[in-house]
Amino acid sequence: MKFMKIGTKPDTFYTERATRSVVSDVPSDLLIQINNISYVLHKLQFPLLPKCGLLQQLCCDSGDLEKMNIELHDIPGGEEAFELCAKFCYGIKINLSAYNFLPAYCAAKFLGMTESVDKGNFVLKLEAFLNSCILEGWKDSIVTLQTTVKLPDWSENLGIIRKCIDSIVEKILTPPPQVTWSYTYTRPGYNKKHHHSVPKDWWTEDISDLDIDLFRCIVTAVRSTYMLPPQLIGEALHVYACRWLPDTTNIRPPPDQKSDYNHDETLMEKNRRIVDTIASMIPGDKGSVSVGFLLRLLVIANYLGGVSPVTKTELLRRSSLQLEEATVNDLLFPSHSPTDPEFYDIDLVLALLQSFLVIRRRQSPAATAEKSHHFFRTIRKVGKIIDSYLQVVARDANMPVSKVATLAEALPDIAREDHDDIYKAINIYLKEHSDLSKADKKRLCRILDCQKLSPEVRAHAVKNERLPLRIVVQVLFFEQERGSNSKAAATSHRLPGQLEQLASSGKQTSTTSRGEDHAAKLRLGGDDEKLSRGEGTRRTNNAVSETTNATGKRDIYEQRKRSQAKSAVEFTERRAVNRGEMQVEEVNMGREIRELGILSAGSKLDASKMIHKGSRSSDNGRDKAKDR
């Protein structure tokens, strides 16, 4: 920060009540009133009037040469700026910096302290300080630009805002190796002692101190040059948002308490303007800002209320375009609605997912065909993120089952390669909500596809007492059918090899036999030929016998599998009796098996036998219960 000292005399201004005076043997003859402060000064004994063109004009117009009373309530910068000008006229030492330059400059312009009134006047010295010191410095330009907020009209008319912005933009566009001035850079983990090179985003923190309108002017000017990548523009927006916007991570509005809100209404309105402005400046390039930053802006917009609906819609759209880049932590934002009992805002995540799916459906068929592989990978990533998110929010004791089920069902089938993750989310929810009704359990579990569960998860599901009995039976039958199909496939794979081996063996044997029979025929005649035909017949009968044995083994295997299936159903029924649920479930067992459609066309199990078995077990269960 640079300073300029003007004058050599000590400060002799003093205050008496609401009056500022100068220590002097000469009686005062000029009274200037500014707001609630009165300045008792001298007209001609000190070069006050000779340096101020406005005061000269006012004194000539009044015609009173002895005692004059002038009101200057509209002077820019107020009494502080006027006192700087008065001290300059009296030759008293003053210190000028970027903090007080603007009010002093505007006041000097207001008083007419120009070169046309007196040589070496205050305006000339202030302009020299502006051009040689303030505009040449990095932080001086930013501080001076920030002070223009108090005097926007004067700053705009005098060209101070434009000069400061041009100076700042010029320095931002300077290549990092050529940056020689000091700057503020306090990123976590960054240490200037260990980094000799200047980071590309060295300028983002310093300009975040500016008012949002001035910040927008600078960013717009930088973007118009097309010299910086959109990622740097996005980083500047992110730094500014972190600097000014509230952290809503753990904020929940207190119900029926509006006093604090009314007290901070000015701050809330300022934050709304910041959200609207930042959202409008986000570059259109995908990846210019992170999806976490977009989601944070969206959450803050919902928290503040009153943000433009256009802004919210655009933030939701931009976030959904980058949903596959999100992490679970990016989606874990609290609900700011006092009417919702749950802690996490699952409704916003559902809206985000729906927007993502709508955008994908709107793509043209040609674009979809070209990017089908990319879309497949993207939607699989989104499916993983949503299922992992459900595993976290399922621990919320106040999370309604309807919202969890709606979000889980919003994903299309193609989004899940397997159902292991959604099973884990459902299991966590059932564990944390032990008082869930059977209807809610059925609603929650209907999304599960037991055919897409891994063997480990299916083994866990069979023993999971929190699951509805219907799901357990379904898992058992799918496990049984899968095991049966795999065994049958293995057997059918072995049989052709055995038959081929037998055929080749028979062919070799017959070839050898034909050679031997031909030689014997030459020696012995027709009787030996008959003998050879008998041997060939016996070999063929042996091959057929071996094939028949293999087929018999397969039938024995199928009978054993059917017996195991019946045992599995009996085991399920016995478990339901122990849990006290057999009165309801057993009566409907046959109907549920038919509804599930778990008996495929090629299955060897008989549905009517299973239903009959269920009915007999039901009767036995009731008899046992009566005996007890």
Disulfide bonds with the S-S distance in Angstrom:
none
